[in-house]
């Protein structure tokens, strides 16, 4: 599915309406975030170029004002999606997420969330937090075959690629990369450290779901061997992946 972009009104922050922006209808990500034992609220946008989120430039962290316009647009799009997802979940309206010392978004008390963006698309998801609740969302543009060859050994084992042999190799690699990113985003708030891609392995695939198994000890709550389901939603230009579950469901 191609993400169409409509010229017209878009996000506002007291300024003029930008162009080339649209919210993604709720039905598009429902298969991705359904289940998991809790209602997940989300928001996603498709956008073109650097202009659509310019009204939010005054909210940009000072140390980001020197990065590229593309990176700024993606950051602001992600924060916009997080604000809308929180509003939809009842977590307040107009709340712009600050960054923590680890440079990751700080969600308000009582909420767990995740933000992701790729070229021309951004999304955020949020759920009411509990002790065992984890949530990770990722979106990636399909990598080109030559790029896949350059990063294959870092991301996947031959066995993982064989598991996804029904897909072109570059799409299998992109899906594995995104699924592991979603897993890392979900577990980082509880584990408190980043892991290598080898710390999880794909062991099963079904209809819209890839199962990852922790191949290393991540923490006392997340030991080696734990199985984590990762939902995935392929589109024409991107793939979405998400981890949404309660720890009790897998222990």
Long-range contacts (C-beta under 8 A, 24 or more apart in sequence): 1-28, 1-235, 1-236, 2-235, 2-236, 2-237, 3-46, 3-120, 3-121, 3-235, 3-236, 3-237, 3-238, 4-46, 5-46, 5-47, 5-48, 10-47, 10-52, 11-52, 11-53, 11-55, 11-56, 11-80, 12-55, 13-55, 13-56, 13-58, 13-59, 14-55, 15-54, 15-55, 16-55, 18-51, 18-52, 18-53, 18-54, 18-55, 19-51, 19-52, 20-47, 20-48, 20-49, 20-51, 20-52, 21-45, 21-46, 21-47, 21-48, 21-52, 21-53, 22-46, 22-47, 23-84, 24-123, 29-123, 29-233, 29-240, 31-208, 31-231, 31-233, 32-208, 32-231, 32-232, 32-233, 32-240, 32-241, 32-242, 33-125, 33-231, 33-242, 33-244, 34-231, 35-231, 35-244, 36-127, 36-244, 36-245, 36-246, 37-245, 37-246, 37-249, 38-127, 38-128, 38-130, 38-133, 38-244, 38-246, 39-89, 39-127, 40-125, 40-126, 40-127, 40-135, 40-244, 41-85, 41-86, 41-88, 41-89, 41-125, 41-126, 41-127, 42-81, 42-85, 42-88, 42-123, 42-124, 42-125, 42-126, 42-137, 43-80, 43-81, 43-82, 43-84, 43-85, 43-88, 43-123, 43-124, 44-81, 44-121, 44-122, 44-123, 44-124, 45-77, 45-80, 45-81, 45-121, 45-122, 45-123, 46-120, 46-121, 47-73, 47-77, 47-120, 47-121, 47-122, 48-120, 49-73, 52-77, 53-77, 53-80, 56-80, 56-96, 59-96, 61-99, 74-117, 74-118, 74-122, 75-117, 77-117, 77-122, 78-115, 78-116, 78-117, 78-122, 78-123, 78-124, 79-105, 79-115, 80-122, 81-115, 81-122, 81-123, 81-124, 82-113, 82-115, 82-124, 82-126, 84-124, 85-113, 85-124, 85-125, 85-126, 86-111, 86-113, 86-126, 89-126, 89-127, 89-128, 91-126, 104-188, 112-189, 114-138, 114-182, 114-185, 114-186, 114-242, 116-181, 116-185, 118-238, 120-237, 121-238, 123-240, 125-242, 125-244, 127-244, 130-246, 131-247, 132-221, 132-246, 132-247, 132-248, 133-245, 133-246, 133-247, 134-186, 134-187, 134-189, 134-190, 134-243, 134-244, 134-245, 134-246, 134-247, 135-186, 135-242, 135-243, 135-244, 136-181, 136-182, 136-183, 136-184, 136-185, 136-186, 136-187, 136-242, 136-243, 136-244, 137-182, 137-185, 137-240, 137-241, 137-242, 138-178, 138-179, 138-181, 138-182, 138-185, 138-240, 138-241, 138-242, 139-178, 139-238, 139-239, 139-240, 139-241, 140-174, 140-177, 140-178, 140-181, 140-238, 140-239, 140-241, 141-174, 141-237, 141-238, 142-170, 142-171, 142-174, 142-237, 142-238, 142-239, 143-170, 143-173, 143-174, 143-177, 144-170, 145-169, 145-170, 148-173, 148-174, 151-177, 154-197, 155-180, 155-197, 156-197, 156-202, 157-201, 159-201, 160-201, 160-202, 163-202, 163-203, 163-204, 163-205, 164-202, 164-205, 171-234, 171-239, 174-239, 175-210, 175-232, 175-234, 175-239, 175-241, 176-202, 176-210, 178-232, 178-239, 178-240, 178-241, 179-210, 179-212, 179-230, 179-232, 179-241, 180-212, 181-241, 182-230, 182-241, 182-242, 182-243, 183-212, 183-228, 183-230, 183-243, 185-243, 186-228, 186-243, 186-244, 187-218, 187-222, 190-219, 190-221, 190-222, 191-218, 191-219, 191-222, 192-219, 200-228, 203-227, 208-232, 208-233, 210-241, 221-247, 221-251, 222-247, 226-250, 226-251
